[in-house]
């Protein structure tokens, strides 16, 4: 896999079930198409899984989409039921790992930029 996995561990169960479900679908696809199925990248983006593959048929795409949709309701930190939360970032989190927890864990990528901009504008005055 060229780019690998760049998501939190709590979505491991979603990905494990996905792989189990894909095995027979991929075997059928490769036999019918003569193409080799390859997962290119798995990552988190905007609070959900993104799964990039080399080639797929409708059955594989449907199963990939089901895993992606499941991730939008699964906390990225612990794997419990979660919801998308925004605030300079978008993450899928449960109440325990919600916005206050994220701030403490420095998951706010734009916080440094906002601080820099704030200091810069004060310096100009």
Secondary structure, DSSP 8 states (H G I E B T S, - for coil): --SEEES-GGGHHHHHHHHHHHHHHHHHHHHHH-----EEEEEEETTEEEEEES---HHHHHHHHHHHHHHTTB-TTTSSB-EEEESSSEEEE-STTSHHHHHHTT--TTHHHHHHHHHHHHHH-
